[in-house]
Amino acid sequence: MATWVVTNGDNTNVSGTDNCDGSVTPDVNTAGPTNTGCSYSQTWTATYTDACGNAAIPVSVTYTWTQDFEVPVISTTATSGSLGAIQRLLHQLSPGPIIVKEQLLRL
């Protein structure tokens, strides 16, 4: 009968022991990563069969992560330009910071 120890959440640290074989090195396999959009996951499964043909119960470890290499895109229909008379009028009405909303530009 084999028992398994998975340490540090790292598939390279999978070890096993067997009552007849002593310390054993299990076989670790993965089908590779899968993804949905930017969300990825990958599962590794450790198996071992001792010298007497007893198969250990497989142990699986799954890691998940986000992988995103595309930059965000910002767009606007606004155009740059001088506020001219509107800016001067707002400054006279409000000596503090001027906050201009798009609706004011349509007056």
ZALUM-299006 format. One record per residue: x, y, z of N, C-alpha, C, O in turn; residue in one letter. Coordinates in nm, 3 decimals, m for minus. Atoms other than C-alpha are relative to their C-alpha. Example, Ala and Ser with C-alpha at 12.3 -4.5 7.8 and 13.67 -1.06 7.14 Angstrom:
ZALUM-299006
((0.089,m0.119,0.000),(1.230,m0.450,0.780),(0.090,0.120,0.000),(0.194,0.118,0.066),A);
((m0.082,m0.119,m0.006),(1.367,m0.106,0.714),(m0.077,0.109,0.073),(m0.026,0.220,0.090),S);
This chain:
ZALUM-299006
((0.085,m0.118,0.000),(0.000,0.000,0.000),(0.089,0.123,0.000),(0.183,0.131,0.079),M);
((m0.081,m0.121,0.010),(0.141,0.340,m0.096),(m0.074,0.116,0.064),(m0.196,0.123,0.058),A);
((0.057,m0.126,m0.049),(0.084,0.673,0.079),(0.076,0.112,m0.068),(0.192,0.095,m0.106),T);
((m0.057,m0.108,0.078),(0.152,1.008,m0.083),(0.016,0.126,0.083),(m0.062,0.152,0.175),W);
((m0.024,m0.129,m0.064),(0.294,1.339,0.031),(0.020,0.101,m0.111),(0.109,0.085,m0.194),V);
((m0.017,m0.110,0.095),(0.248,1.654,m0.178),(0.037,0.121,0.081),(m0.040,0.164,0.167),V);
((m0.047,m0.112,m0.080),(0.450,1.945,m0.042),(0.010,0.126,m0.083),(0.035,0.122,m0.203),T);
((m0.017,m0.132,0.060),(0.457,2.316,m0.119),(m0.086,0.025,m0.123),(m0.058,0.118,m0.198),N);
((0.087,m0.022,0.116),(0.182,2.283,m0.381),(0.074,m0.007,m0.132),(0.030,0.053,m0.230),G);
((m0.082,0.005,0.120),(0.449,2.200,m0.639),(0.007,m0.144,m0.048),(0.045,m0.233,0.027),D);
((0.003,0.136,0.050),(0.414,1.897,m0.864),(0.137,m0.067,0.000),(0.143,m0.190,m0.006),N);
((m0.133,0.061,m0.004),(0.792,1.843,m0.853),(0.033,m0.054,0.138),(0.133,m0.123,0.154),T);
((m0.023,0.047,m0.136),(0.767,1.773,m0.479),(m0.096,m0.112,0.038),(m0.134,m0.124,0.154),N);
((0.087,0.112,m0.029),(0.545,1.467,m0.508),(0.088,m0.119,0.036),(0.181,m0.153,m0.038),V);
((m0.077,0.118,m0.041),(0.681,1.168,m0.317),(m0.096,m0.105,0.051),(m0.213,m0.076,0.077),S);
((0.086,0.108,m0.049),(0.547,0.835,m0.203),(0.079,m0.098,0.084),(0.201,m0.106,0.076),G);
((m0.061,0.108,m0.078),(0.614,0.554,0.038),(m0.085,m0.125,m0.017),(m0.206,m0.117,m0.038),T);
((0.068,0.128,0.012),(0.526,0.189,0.018),(0.052,m0.091,0.110),(0.170,m0.089,0.142),D);
((m0.041,0.086,m0.111),(0.529,m0.069,0.298),(0.105,m0.105,m0.041),(0.180,m0.151,0.045),N);
((m0.101,0.095,0.047),(0.741,m0.307,0.084),(0.113,0.068,m0.076),(0.229,0.032,m0.060),C);
((m0.100,m0.065,0.085),(0.920,m0.075,m0.161),(0.072,0.115,0.071),(0.177,0.159,0.023),D);
((m0.060,m0.115,m0.069),(1.001,0.204,0.090),(m0.035,0.128,m0.073),(m0.149,0.147,m0.115),G);
((0.023,m0.126,0.072),(1.041,0.547,m0.069),(m0.011,m0.027,m0.149),(0.068,m0.103,m0.206),S);
((0.022,0.019,0.144),(0.908,0.563,m0.424),(m0.017,0.136,m0.067),(m0.049,0.235,m0.003),V);
((0.020,m0.121,0.079),(0.895,0.820,m0.700),(m0.120,m0.025,m0.092),(m0.110,m0.105,m0.185),T);
((0.118,0.021,0.084),(0.546,0.841,m0.852),(0.017,0.061,m0.138),(0.100,0.149,m0.160),P);
((0.007,m0.058,0.134),(0.475,0.911,m1.216),(m0.095,0.119,0.007),(m0.207,0.105,0.056),D);
((0.083,m0.121,0.000),(0.341,1.267,m1.259),(m0.026,0.038,m0.145),(0.067,0.055,m0.223),V);
((0.038,m0.031,0.138),(0.148,1.348,m1.577),(m0.100,0.115,m0.003),(m0.175,0.137,0.092),N);
((0.096,m0.107,0.022),(m0.047,1.643,m1.713),(m0.034,0.006,m0.149),(0.050,m0.025,m0.234),T);
((0.043,m0.019,0.138),(m0.246,1.706,m2.030),(0.032,0.141,m0.047),(0.007,0.176,m0.162),A);
((m0.031,m0.139,0.035),(m0.128,2.068,m2.022),(m0.109,0.094,0.047),(m0.213,0.050,0.097),G);
((0.097,m0.098,m0.048),(m0.312,2.390,m1.945),(m0.124,0.008,m0.089),(m0.119,m0.021,m0.209),P);
((0.123,m0.032,0.073),(m0.669,2.470,m2.045),(m0.041,0.140,0.041),(m0.001,0.189,0.147),T);
((0.042,m0.135,m0.034),(m0.831,2.810,m2.054),(m0.138,0.031,m0.052),(m0.186,m0.026,m0.150),N);
((0.122,m0.065,0.044),(m1.154,3.001,m2.079),(0.029,0.149,0.010),(0.035,0.203,0.121),T);
((m0.040,m0.140,m0.003),(m1.067,3.356,m2.179),(0.138,0.014,0.061),(0.233,m0.049,0.015),G);
((m0.128,m0.024,m0.068),(m0.789,3.475,m1.947),(0.021,m0.091,0.120),(0.126,m0.086,0.183),C);
((m0.010,0.090,m0.116),(m0.857,3.211,m1.678),(0.057,m0.135,m0.044),(m0.002,m0.204,m0.128),S);
((m0.069,0.124,0.035),(m0.618,2.915,m1.699),(0.001,m0.095,0.119),(m0.008,m0.053,0.235),Y);
((m0.021,0.100,m0.104),(m0.585,2.591,m1.506),(0.079,m0.115,m0.061),(0.077,m0.138,m0.182),S);
((m0.074,0.118,0.042),(m0.362,2.287,m1.521),(0.001,m0.098,0.116),(0.026,m0.061,0.231),Q);
((0.004,0.105,m0.101),(m0.392,1.958,m1.335),(0.111,m0.101,m0.026),(0.131,m0.146,m0.139),T);
((m0.101,0.105,0.004),(m0.108,1.717,m1.258),(m0.054,m0.116,0.083),(m0.113,m0.094,0.189),W);
((0.046,0.118,m0.073),(m0.189,1.361,m1.151),(0.118,m0.094,0.024),(0.191,m0.128,m0.069),T);
((m0.107,0.092,m0.039),(0.053,1.135,m0.961),(m0.057,m0.140,0.016),(m0.161,m0.159,0.081),A);
((0.041,0.139,m0.012),(0.023,0.757,m0.992),(0.123,m0.085,0.034),(0.237,m0.046,0.010),T);
((m0.110,0.093,m0.030),(0.230,0.462,m0.871),(m0.058,m0.138,0.021),(m0.164,m0.154,0.082),Y);
((0.035,0.139,m0.024),(0.207,0.085,m0.878),(0.122,m0.068,0.060),(0.231,m0.062,0.003),T);
((m0.114,0.062,m0.068),(0.425,m0.111,m0.636),(0.040,m0.132,m0.066),(m0.025,m0.177,m0.160),D);
((m0.055,0.122,0.058),(0.626,m0.426,m0.710),(m0.099,m0.116,0.002),(m0.087,m0.209,m0.079),A);
((0.101,0.106,m0.008),(0.329,m0.645,m0.610),(m0.122,0.028,m0.087),(m0.218,m0.049,m0.085),C);
((0.110,m0.034,0.089),(0.098,m0.473,m0.861),(m0.112,0.079,0.065),(m0.218,0.095,0.006),G);
((0.101,m0.082,m0.068),(m0.094,m0.263,m0.605),(0.011,0.144,m0.048),(0.114,0.209,m0.033),N);
((0.002,m0.139,0.050),(m0.193,0.069,m0.761),(m0.046,0.094,0.111),(m0.147,0.070,0.177),A);
((0.039,m0.102,m0.097),(m0.203,0.372,m0.534),(m0.121,0.077,m0.053),(m0.144,0.082,m0.174),A);
((0.109,m0.089,0.041),(m0.508,0.596,m0.538),(0.065,0.125,m0.058),(0.145,0.189,0.010),I);
((m0.063,m0.117,0.062),(m0.411,0.874,m0.784),(m0.025,0.128,0.081),(m0.132,0.145,0.141),P);
((0.010,m0.130,m0.066),(m0.348,1.220,m0.636),(0.013,0.107,m0.106),(0.106,0.102,m0.187),V);
((m0.004,m0.109,0.098),(m0.422,1.531,m0.841),(0.020,0.134,0.068),(m0.032,0.159,0.177),S);
((m0.023,m0.136,m0.046),(m0.303,1.887,m0.792),(m0.035,0.091,m0.116),(0.013,0.072,m0.228),V);
((0.042,m0.094,0.104),(m0.466,2.172,m0.987),(0.042,0.141,0.038),(0.020,0.185,0.150),T);
((m0.038,m0.139,m0.017),(m0.325,2.522,m1.027),(m0.086,0.085,m0.093),(m0.116,0.044,m0.205),Y);
((0.076,m0.094,0.083),(m0.526,2.819,m1.157),(0.073,0.133,m0.001),(0.138,0.170,0.097),T);
((m0.063,m0.131,0.011),(m0.400,3.156,m1.280),(m0.068,0.080,m0.110),(m0.143,0.026,m0.192),W);
((0.050,m0.090,0.102),(m0.490,3.456,m1.494),(0.117,0.043,m0.087),(0.223,0.081,m0.037),T);
((m0.106,m0.036,0.095),(m0.287,3.528,m1.805),(m0.062,0.094,m0.103),(m0.149,0.055,m0.179),Q);
((0.058,m0.103,0.088),(m0.360,3.849,m1.996),(0.113,0.084,m0.056),(0.178,0.158,0.018),D);
((m0.107,m0.076,0.064),(m0.116,3.999,m2.247),(m0.053,0.114,m0.087),(0.027,0.185,m0.149),F);
((0.058,m0.106,0.083),(m0.357,4.237,m2.423),(m0.026,0.124,0.084),(m0.082,0.116,0.193),E);
((0.021,m0.125,m0.072),(m0.362,4.600,m2.319),(m0.146,0.044,m0.015),(m0.208,0.014,m0.117),V);
((0.136,m0.053,0.014),(m0.699,4.766,m2.250),(m0.004,0.108,m0.109),(0.096,0.173,m0.136),P);
((0.018,m0.101,0.104),(m0.836,4.991,m2.524),(m0.099,0.104,0.050),(m0.208,0.070,0.095),V);
((0.086,m0.110,m0.042),(m0.982,5.331,m2.438),(m0.038,0.079,m0.125),(0.048,0.110,m0.208),I);
((0.043,m0.079,0.116),(m1.190,5.520,m2.692),(m0.095,0.110,0.046),(m0.157,0.102,0.152),S);
((0.089,m0.112,m0.029),(m1.385,5.845,m2.701),(m0.042,0.064,m0.132),(0.028,0.053,m0.232),T);
((0.044,m0.076,0.117),(m1.585,6.050,m2.947),(0.031,0.148,0.019),(0.007,0.229,m0.071),T);
((m0.032,m0.139,m0.027),(m1.468,6.374,m2.783),(0.123,0.043,m0.080),(0.208,m0.039,m0.116),A);
((m0.116,m0.056,0.069),(m1.222,6.603,m2.960),(0.061,0.109,0.086),(m0.009,0.174,0.164),T);
((m0.069,m0.103,m0.076),(m0.963,6.834,m2.812),(m0.026,0.137,m0.063),(m0.049,0.147,m0.183),S);
((0.019,m0.135,0.052),(m1.005,7.209,m2.844),(m0.013,0.100,0.113),(m0.020,0.063,0.230),G);
((0.010,m0.108,m0.097),(m1.031,7.541,m2.671),(m0.144,0.018,0.045),(m0.237,0.009,m0.035),S);
((0.133,m0.030,m0.050),(m1.326,7.614,m2.446),(m0.034,0.148,m0.019),(m0.150,0.188,m0.009),L);
((0.020,m0.141,0.032),(m1.280,7.981,m2.524),(m0.085,0.074,0.101),(m0.053,0.077,0.220),G);
((0.086,m0.085,m0.082),(m1.562,8.201,m2.388),(m0.065,m0.079,0.113),(m0.087,m0.023,0.221),A);
((0.063,0.080,m0.105),(m1.721,7.917,m2.190),(0.096,m0.015,0.118),(0.054,m0.005,0.233),I);
((m0.097,0.015,m0.107),(m1.400,7.865,m1.993),(0.013,0.129,0.080),(0.019,0.125,0.203),Q);
((m0.011,m0.128,m0.071),(m1.372,8.237,m1.910),(m0.124,0.027,0.084),(m0.112,0.075,0.197),R);
((0.124,m0.019,m0.074),(m1.739,8.252,m1.803),(m0.002,m0.088,0.125),(m0.038,m0.041,0.233),L);
((m0.002,0.091,m0.115),(m1.703,7.949,m1.577),(0.100,0.046,0.104),(0.074,0.035,0.224),L);
((m0.101,m0.047,m0.094),(m1.388,8.092,m1.421),(m0.053,0.121,0.079),(m0.024,0.133,0.198),H);
((0.056,m0.116,m0.069),(m1.572,8.416,m1.337),(m0.107,m0.043,0.100),(m0.119,0.018,0.207),Q);
((0.107,0.045,m0.088),(m1.863,8.225,m1.181),(0.051,m0.085,0.116),(m0.010,m0.089,0.222),L);
((m0.052,0.091,m0.102),(m1.648,7.983,m0.983),(0.151,0.021,0.013),(0.227,m0.024,m0.072),S);
((m0.143,m0.025,m0.015),(m1.310,8.096,m0.848),(0.079,m0.127,0.033),(0.202,m0.126,0.024),P);
((m0.068,0.126,m0.033),(m1.230,7.735,m0.745),(0.028,m0.081,m0.125),(0.024,m0.029,m0.236),G);
((m0.028,0.087,0.115),(m1.145,7.440,m0.966),(m0.120,m0.004,m0.095),(m0.235,m0.003,m0.051),P);
((0.106,0.004,0.101),(m1.343,7.428,m1.289),(m0.018,m0.143,m0.047),(0.077,m0.208,m0.091),I);
((0.033,0.132,0.049),(m1.516,7.104,m1.373),(m0.099,0.019,m0.113),(m0.211,0.067,m0.091),I);
((0.085,m0.018,0.118),(m1.661,7.105,m1.722),(m0.054,m0.135,m0.041),(0.023,m0.228,m0.068),V);
((0.063,0.123,0.046),(m1.908,6.835,m1.812),(m0.035,0.015,m0.147),(m0.052,0.127,m0.196),K);
((0.027,m0.001,0.142),(m1.979,6.741,m2.169),(m0.129,0.075,m0.032),(m0.137,0.138,m0.137),E);
((0.127,m0.066,0.025),(m2.337,6.876,m2.141),(0.019,0.153,m0.010),(m0.053,0.217,m0.086),Q);
((m0.023,m0.144,0.004),(m2.201,7.232,m2.081),(0.058,0.041,m0.136),(0.035,0.154,m0.181),L);
((m0.062,m0.034,0.128),(m2.009,7.220,m2.408),(m0.103,0.010,m0.112),(m0.074,0.064,m0.218),L);
((0.102,0.000,0.106),(m2.333,7.178,m2.603),(m0.088,0.125,0.007),(m0.177,0.140,m0.077),R);
((0.084,m0.120,m0.012),(m2.484,7.511,m2.488),(0.021,0.096,m0.113),(m0.043,0.201,m0.116),L);
